[in-house]
Amino acid sequence: MSAGHAPLERALAVSASMLAAAQEGRWDSLPGLDAERQPLLHAGHPRDARSRELLRQLLTCNEEMLGLAARARGEVADALGRHGYTHHALRAYVDLAG
């Protein structure tokens, strides 16, 4: 790890932790990790091949997290839809029985 690349390397490590948390469904831990990562991403870094590679890896982590988030959002929407349908059916049954 070179000193100039240290912030990006640390940001990549934090991104890997964020990805692991997302894979485990620990969404509540992502804001704190992102707060740690943001200053690292905005720190200066050399404009060289190593920085480009680290940034490419960061983008890959982000894309995977976005995919996981989209799937989780879809699952929540489906669950809410099923809940709404069940609630509607129960209401209709109660209305008919009452």
C-alpha positions in Angstrom: 0.0 0.0 0.0 1.5 3.3 -1.0 0.8 6.4 1.0 -0.8 8.2 -2.0 -3.2 5.3 -2.5 -4.0 4.7 1.1 -7.3 6.6 1.1 -8.6 4.7 -1.9 -7.4 1.4 -0.6 -9.2 2.0 2.7 -12.3 3.1 0.8 -12.2 -0.1 -1.1 -11.9 -2.1 2.2 -14.9 -0.2 3.6 -16.8 -0.8 0.4 -16.1 -4.5 0.8 -17.5 -4.3 4.3 -20.6 -2.5 3.0 -21.1 -5.2 0.3 -20.8 -8.0 2.9 -23.3 -6.2 5.1 -25.7 -5.8 2.1 -25.3 -9.5 1.3 -26.2 -10.4 4.8 -29.2 -8.0 4.8 -27.6 -5.7 7.4 -28.8 -2.6 5.6 -28.8 -0.5 8.8 -25.0 -0.6 9.0 -24.5 0.9 5.5 -25.0 4.6 6.4 -22.3 4.5 9.1 -19.9 2.7 6.8 -20.7 5.1 4.0 -20.0 8.0 6.3 -16.6 6.5 7.0 -16.0 6.0 3.2 -17.0 9.4 1.9 -14.0 11.4 3.2 -11.7 8.7 1.9 -13.2 8.9 -1.6 -12.8 12.7 -1.6 -9.2 12.6 -0.4 -6.6 13.3 -3.1 -5.0 10.4 -4.9 -2.5 10.0 -7.6 -3.8 9.9 -11.1 -2.2 6.7 -12.2 -3.0 3.1 -13.2 -3.2 1.9 -9.5 -5.8 4.6 -8.7 -7.8 3.7 -11.8 -7.8 0.0 -10.7 -8.9 0.9 -7.2 -11.7 3.1 -8.6 -12.8 0.3 -10.9 -13.0 -2.1 -8.0 -15.0 0.5 -6.0 -17.4 0.9 -8.9 -17.8 -2.9 -9.0 -18.6 -3.0 -5.3 -21.1 -0.2 -5.7 -22.8 -1.9 -8.7 -23.2 -5.1 -6.7 -24.6 -3.2 -3.7 -27.1 -1.4 -6.0 -28.2 -4.7 -7.4 -28.7 -6.1 -3.9 -30.6 -3.0 -2.9 -32.9 -3.3 -5.9 -33.7 -6.9 -5.2 -34.3 -6.1 -1.5 -36.6 -3.2 -2.5 -38.5 -5.5 -4.8 -38.9 -8.1 -2.0 -40.2 -5.4 0.3 -42.6 -4.1 -2.3 -43.9 -7.7 -2.9 -44.3 -8.2 0.8 -46.2 -5.0 1.2 -48.4 -5.9 -1.8 -49.2 -9.3 -0.2 -49.9 -7.6 3.1 -52.2 -5.1 1.4 -54.1 -7.9 -0.4 -54.4 -9.9 2.8 -55.6 -6.8 4.7 -58.2 -6.0 1.9 -59.4 -9.7 1.9 -59.7 -9.7 5.7 -61.6 -6.4 5.7 -64.0 -7.8 3.1 -64.6 -10.9 5.2 -65.2 -8.9 8.4 -67.6 -6.6 6.5 -69.5 -9.6 5.2 -69.6 -11.4 8.5 -70.6 -8.3 10.5 
